[in-house]
Amino acid sequence: MSDEPIPATWSSAIDDWGRRLSSARGRSPHTIRAYAGDLRQLAAFAASRGAGRPAEVDLELLRDWLGAQVDAGTAMTSLARRAAAARGFFADLRRTGGIDVDPAVRLRSPRADQRLPKVPGRPQLEGVFDELEHAAEDGDPVAVRDLAVVELLYASGIRVSELTGLDLDDLDLDRCTVRVLGKGAKERVVPFGRPAGEALDRWRTNARPALVTVESGPALFLGVRGRRLSPRAVHALTTRLIGASGGPHGPHALRHAAATHLLDGGADLRVVQELLGHASLGTTQIYTHVSVERLRQSYAQAHPRAAAPEERSSGSADRARRQ
């Protein structure tokens, strides 16, 4: 985001749009902040080109704005989000009478790169759970909580913001389900397995009471000072645990692992979509590519006729030399 000051007309229009996004469409504060940052960057760029008001922006300026970011090496995913922010902002201005012509109607998003998500392997995760279980053996409340947090993230595939937003009455240990409030304020119920259930029961019954304060409220997971556990604390925990082995880390790596391992085990793609809370099946489909790629690699390593002909010939020559 640019540090350059932006004209007041831009600032008020961006703030008004953010309020409408929050009230009418239920967008998360994080999403609104990201969009606002993108638009302030656009406003600074536009002002440098003499467009001191949104009404003075045209399609060519918007394309130049994105082009300058391409030249600066901005990630394609960030460019796609910024293009979406511009389209939404100007469409809203057109609807509310702030501009007569929407300059972003024909603004196309750059194609986002389709890099496959990195997924922790099962042996890596088994090592993580062994470490967590060992640390929780003496009943330390924080260690018991950490085990419950990581078990639930991997068992359910929920987002870190969804996990830290859970309240006590969202958890149903009898049915091994958790009620989650996802993106767009959409609610869903997600199941989890017995290991996660046992870890959650131990946390709720034995460890959480030791951290409760007057500020705890109904929060399921608490920090060391008794307040609701923050996403930042979960990021630090999972990065320390999973990143120690040198592989992909962070809470989203556990979400990737949950999705990929479910598909590896034969789960239906639409079931995984529902569990993850994806609005589009296309978002979930990237995990099928991960699963197929892992299958392809396993096949190439294991099947005697998986190698290319020249590789098989080389292998035959090697065997002949050894005889």
N, C-alpha and C positions, 0 to 999 in steps of 0.2 A: 504494500500500500504506500502511496506517495505521501511524503511529509509536507508537500506544498499546500498552502491554504487554498480553500475552494470558495467560489462565490456563494453568498448567502442563499440565493435562489436554488442552487444545487443542493445545498445542505438541508434546507427545509423540505424540498421535494423528496430527498432520500429518506429523511426521518419520517415523513408522512407515509411513504410506501412501506417502510419497515413496520410501522404501527398497524397498517392494514393487513400486512402479511401475518402478523401475530394474531390479530383478532379474528380475521375472516378465514384464514387458511390454516391456522394452527401450526405454523412453522416454528421450529425450535429456536431459542435465543442464539444458539451457536450458528445455525444456518443464516439467520437474519444478520448477525454480525459479519459473517463472511461475505454476504451479498453487499452489505453496506460498505465494507472495505473495498470491494471490487468497484463499486460505483463511485466512491470518492477518488479512487485512482483514475477512473474515466473522467470525472469532473476536472481533476487537475490537468489531465492531458487535453481535454476539450478547451479549458481556459487558456492553455498555452498556444492553442490554435485560434484563439479569438472567439470561442463559443462560450460566453459567460453565462448563458442560460440553456437549460435542456432543449428549449424550442429551437435553438440555433444549431443543433446537431443534425448531421445528415449521415446517410449510409456510408459514404466515402470516409468520413471521419472515424466512424466506428470500425471500419475495416483497417484503417491506418493504426488505430489504437491496438487492435489485436495483432496486427503485423509487427508493430514495435516490440510487443511482448514475445512474439516468436523469435525475433532477432536477438532478444535478451536471453533466450534459452528457457523461458517459462514452460513448465510441464504442460503437456497437452490436456491433461485432466483439469488443471487450473484454468486453461484457456476456455475449455468447454463450459466450465462453471461461470466464468466471467461473461461469456456470450449469453448464457441463459439469464444471468442477472440483468444484463442490458435489455434483453427482449422483454422480460417481465416488467421491468421498471418503465420502459417507454409504452408498453401496452396499457399499463395502469394509468399513466399520465394521459393517454389518449381517451381512456374510458371516463376519467374524472374531469376532462376538459382542460387539462394543463397544456396540451399541445393539440394542434389541428391534424398533423400528419405524423404517423409513427415511423421513424426512420429505421427501426430495427426489425421490421416485419420480414425482410429478406436477409437478415444477418444469419449466416450459417455457422454452426459450431464447428470448430476444427475436430477432426476425427480423433477421439481419445485412443491412446495406445492401449492395446489389449494384452498387457503383460499379465501372465498368470500369477495369482497370489501365491506367496511362499507359505508352505504349510509345515509345521513341526511334525516330525515323524513319530510314530507310536513309541519306539524305544526312547526317544527324547522325552516324551511326555510321561512315560513310566518312571523315568529318573526324577522328573519334577515332582510327581506324586509321592514317590518314595521319600524324597527330601522333606516334603511338607508333612507327611505322616509322622516321620521321625521327630520333627520339630514340635509337633502337637502332642507327643506322647505324655509330656509332663503336665498337660492341661493349661499351658500358658494361653490366656484369652486371645492375644493377637495371633499366635500361631494357629490356634483352632479356627479363628476367623479366616486367616489366609487360606487354609485348606478348603474351607467351605466356599470361599470366593472362587478359587480356581476350579474346584470341582463343578460348581454351578456354571461357570463360563463355558467350560468344555462340554459339559453334559447337555446344555440347552442351546448353545450358540447365540445367546442374547448379546446385545451390544453393551459396552461398559456403561453408557448413560442409562440404559434400561436397568442394569444391575444395581447401580447406586441409587436409583430412584425407587427401588422396591421398599414396601412397607411390610410389617409383620403379617398383616391379614392378606397379603398377596400370596403368601406361601401356604400350600396345602400338602402337608407331609403325608396324610393318609392316602391321597391320590397321586402323590409324587408329581405335582404340577405347580407352576408358578404363573401368576397373572401379571402380564407385562404391558406397560403403556409405551408403545413404539412411536415411530415417526408419524407426524400428522395426527397425534393424539389417538392413534388407533390401538385398540386393546386386543390382545390375543393371549391364549393360554398355551403354555409350553410345558411338555413333560420332561422329566429328568430321571436318571436311573438310581439304583439302590445306593451305590457309593456316595453320590451327591446327597441323597436323602439322609444317609447316616451322618455325613459331615454337617449338614444343615441342622439336623436335630441336636447334635452335640453343641453346635454354636449357639443355637437359640435357647437351649435348656441350661447349659452349664457355663458357657463362656460370656455370652452377651450381657447377662446380669452384672458381671464384674466391671463392665465398661459404661453402664448406664448412668446418665446424669439427668438433670432437669432439662437439658437441651437436646436430649436424645429423641424425644417424640416417638412416632411409630416406626422410625427407620429400621429396616432389617439389619443392615450392616453399619457398624459404628467405627469411628476412628479412635485413637488412643485417648482423646479428650472427651469422648462420649458424643460427639456430633456425628451427623450422617457422613459416612465414608465418601470421600471425593473421588471423581474419576482420575485425578492426578495421582492419588495414592495407589489406585489399582494399576495404573500404567507403570508406576515405579516398581510395584511388587512383581508384576508379570515380566517386565523387562529384566529385572534382576534374576528371576528364576529361570526363564526360558532363554534369555539372551546369554546366560553364562556358558551355554554349550556351543555358542557361535552360530546358532540357527536363527530363523525368523522369531521375533519376540513381540511382546505387547499383547494387550487383551484381544485385539483384532486377529492376531495369529491363532488364538484359541477358537475364535468364531470360524475362521477359515478351516481349521482342523476339524471342528465339529461337522461342518458341511461336507467336507471332502471324505471324511471317514464314514459318514452316513451313506454317501453315494457308493463308496467302496464296498459297503456291506449290503448293497442292493436296495436302499431306500428309494422310493418314488420321488422324482424331481419336484412334483407339485407339493408333496408332503414337506420336503426340505424348504421349499419356498414359503410355505405357511409357517414353519418353525422359525425361520429367520426373519419373517416379517417383511419380505420383499414385495413391493407393489407390482413389480414386473417379473415375469418368469425369466426374461432375458438376463436379468441381473443374477439370478441363481444359476443360469446355464454355464457361467464361467467355471463353476466347480466341476461340471461334467468334463470340461477340457483338462482340468487338473487330474481328475480321476482316470480319464483315458490315457493321459500321458504317463501316469504312474503304471498303469496296466501295460502300456507299450514297452516301457523300460524293463519291467519285470519279465515280459515275454522275451525281449531281446537278450536278456541275461540267461534265461532258463531254457529256452527251446533250442534243440540241437540244430534246427534248420532255420533259425531266425536271422543268421548272419547273411550278409551279401555274398554272392558267389565267390568273389575274389578273396573275401575273408575266410570262406570255408576252404578254399584252395590252400590259402596260407596255413590254415589250421591243419589240413591234411598233410602238408609238407612238414610242419612241425612234428606231427605225430610220427611221420615216417623217419625223421631224423632221430627221434627218441628211441625207436625200436632197434 
